[in-house]
Amino acid sequence: MEVFQVLGNSLWACLFQVSTTLHGILPYSVRERLLSALGIVTYVSLMPSAAPAGFPSSGNGLWYTAPGTIWVREFLPIGNGYLGAMLPGGTSQEVTQLNIESLWSGGPFQDPSYNGGNHLPFQQSKIAGKMQNIREAIFSSPTGKIDNIDEIMTPGDTYGSYATAGHLVATLDSTGSVSKYARWLDLDEAVSRTTWSDGKTTFLRESFCSHPLQACVQYLNSTTSHALPAVTYAYTIAGIDGLPAPNVTCLDDRTLSIRNYVSIPGMLYEILAQAQAPGGLISCSSVYGASPPNATLTVLGASEVWISWVGGTNYDMASGNEAANYSFQGPDPHHSLVTLLSSANRTSYADMLNEHIKDYTSLVAPFSLSLGQTPDLHTTTDQILARYRTSVGDAYLEWVLFNYGRYLLASSARGTLPANLQGLWADGYSNPWGADYHSNINIQMNYWAAEMSNLDVTRSLFDYIENTWGPRGAYTAQVLYNISKGFVTHGEMNIFGHTGMKLGGNSAQWANYPESNAWMMIHAWDHFDHTNDVQWWKTQGWPLVKSVASFHLEKLIEDLHFNDSTLVTAPCNSPEQVPITFGCAHAQQLIWQLFNTIENGFKAAGDTDTAFLDAVISKRQQMDKGLRIGRWGQLQEWKVDMDMPDDTHRHLSHLIGLYPGYAIASYSPELQGGLIVDGTPTRYTKEQILNAAETSLFHRGIGRGPDADAGWEKVWRAAAWAQLANQTEFYKELTHTIERNFAPNLFSMYTSDGIFQIDANLGYPAAVLNALLQAPDIANINIPLQVTLLPALPLTWLTGEMKGARIRGGITLDLAWNDGRPTTATFTVDQNVAGRERDVIVNYGGQVVAQFRSNGGYSQTISSF
């Protein structure tokens, strides 16, 4: 076995090149088995019997006994919002894959004529005529639907994709045999570590991305009193098809400057990487004869060494408006990067690490959760996952996944741009779906857990909407919909204001989604409703919400199919479903909730436009509420009863009012009842609506239909079952997601082909929370807020504790339970509730256990259940 150790050490230095070569030759499944086998052969004799000494004693992390070889399944992520990195955990060589949050191909950088996928101004009247013809065709159709709306759509030319920024290669001049290998991601500290022994010397490599410094750092030391072997740092784009060759030069004798374009023409990016080695000698050497220029850093005679890197592009989100000709182009990032790097390296490594840990802890520590888990410190994360089974579960892994989801959101959402379809991490030049911002579930699910788990990471989300959706979206509203108020976007968004309806075959099912703005405004309202941040609401939240409501106020039209005097959307698609029709339940429920937000937030905004408020209230009364019970007892997805019982579509769009919305969960017969069904006045009870929602959810299946097998669709189903207080179905769906869709590095997979989508990772904590605590929104703040404790607690979590959970009205909850029943629940209201006091009713087991008024500073502990 010793020969395998020696062979393995030399093999690892080549694994990265082998991996990238195989990437272009072999199918994914074959490539995975081959590379995994290499990893096993290399490290089979090196597995420790327990987690490494530095691993958190609580078990809060991921750990492994072999380096990763497959990016999507085995590398470990670090990030600070601005920069991301993926780490294989190498020994003598570490090849760190890099990301810069704004590095995109496409857009105006690649094509100066790019206009966000919109029609030209002179086409407005022609498009208005076509839109009218489409609506008339829908209403006059016997089935209430038509085949396509291609004539009002536009090609998505130069839409672009989020792109990798290459690799940083750190090489240690060591060829001895490797033993005692371990790598782990510490979720308490947001630090990735690798340790191994080479002869009598033990090495430790630490990597993290600091938000305060806007820099990433990789550190190396050893236990020996002697100097480290020579260390070199280089940059490569090997294995990345599409990126032009970079210019790598010496900025000074310890700093590499990497400058490149994502395409020619295209966006400029730069990375500055600077080595520090107290007591050592650092030099930067140009590679003779290289074209374009190349250079490397070399460190000699150091007892410790670290490299810090910063990165940026010439993208400027604030230049995405008419005044800037929608260029999104800012200055060369070089000077700002020099300043950042200088600031980052003014302190010692220990200070940098401590500052990073302090910052991360201050972000995540206000909330904590225990599921009564017992940490397994003798089994690696990949082995724990491999033995995991649906409905059987494992409280420890489920708890780690919860914390991991919050870690990933915290690490990807605090930059200038929000978390995208892959958070912050992408290894390709062109990535699945562009790693963009799909706005019919994906970007929303990314942020589902943020408010309740007290994670303050939404600023970049609302800045992104304000700067990339709003300006060009106002133009789209005018040209495509002939509406002069507000803004609109559709189902897919890049970072260049792609607000048009993207054509690609009969793509209405994906692109015909002008309700994307309405769904995101529910997030804006939720942020205000949880925080009572009146200043933010006045300056950003309310202007966005009012603008979107203004658009939908004009877009609703009279139903001329059923002629029931209601207002509906047309044309509409229930997200990613084929029928092009009118009065889609998803759209109607969302717009109804949006109009409630206007009424509930009007006073706090200090708005005096009462004519606008009156118009919203009037049209809310007239509109179809999107709640009809169909021929087989289902909640209809469309106003025309055409749902099929065997439709297992991945989206639960017509159940948005069940979760994450409230049009179903908080249904009110007085406010939402009163409709005409087959000529008969009808008023459903709440029980009827919930039963119909349950019927629809059951027939939708477990998230493994012929159209997809994604993690996010299962997470959504789990949250919906929890909302219905069905702990059996909730836990079956949640555990099925884990068994079916999570990789050894706990990344969520869209398919078994290795496509990474982060939405299930980030939505997972929300699904867990919805089984422990529910406080869905209500139509009017004067209606008591219903809080339900442990509504769908699975038997695996019979004992647990949650601290710092946030619910609407600026209320914090600390909850403990034992043997499946609450033991204490302490509600604490913020000192300043901004005049938004409300009545709160606390429920457990179908019984009211407490009631209180949310006056500022009020606190109450409940101990009798």
Salt bridges, closest charged atoms under 4 A:
GLU32 OE2 - ARG73 NE 2.68
ASP186 OD2 - ARG193 NH1 3.50
GLU189 OE1 - ARG193 NH2 2.82
GLU206 OE2 - ARG193 NE 2.70
GLU270 OE1 - ARG259 NH1 2.86
GLU270 OE2 - HIS334 ND1 2.94
ASP332 OD2 - ARG259 NH2 2.68
ASP359 OD2 - ARG414 NH2 2.71
ASP376 OD2 - ARG387 NH2 2.73
ASP436 OD1 - HIS438 ND1 2.61
GLU451 OE2 - HIS527 ND1 2.90
ASP463 OD2 - ARG459 NE 3.85
GLU492 OE1 - HIS438 NE2 3.97
GLU492 OE1 - LYS502 NZ 3.04
ASP526 OD1 - ARG808 NH2 2.96
ASP529 OD2 - ARG808 NH1 3.00
ASP529 OD1 - ARG836 NH2 2.79
ASP529 OD1 - ARG838 NH2 2.74
ASP559 OD2 - LYS639 NZ 2.70
ASP564 OD2 - ARG628 NH2 3.39
ASP564 OD2 - LYS639 NZ 2.81
GLU576 OE1 - ARG650 NH2 2.56
GLU576 OE2 - HIS651 NE2 3.52
GLU599 OE1 - ARG620 NH1 2.76
ASP607 OD2 - LYS546 NZ 2.95
ASP609 OD2 - LYS546 NZ 3.36
ASP624 OD2 - ARG628 NH2 3.45
ASP624 OD2 - LYS639 NZ 3.12
GLU637 OE1 - HIS654 ND1 3.76
GLU637 OE1 - ARG700 NH2 3.00
ASP641 OD1 - ARG631 NH1 2.73
ASP647 OD2 - ARG700 NH1 3.40
ASP707 OD2 - ARG650 NH1 2.73
ASP709 OD1 - LYS714 NZ 2.66
ASP709 OD2 - ARG740 NE 2.67
GLU713 OE1 - ARG717 NH1 3.82
GLU729 OE1 - LYS732 NZ 3.15
ASP777 OD2 - ARG808 NH1 3.77
GLU801 OE2 - LYS803 NZ 3.97
ASP830 OD2 - ARG806 NH2 2.83
ASP839 OD1 - ARG853 NH1 3.35
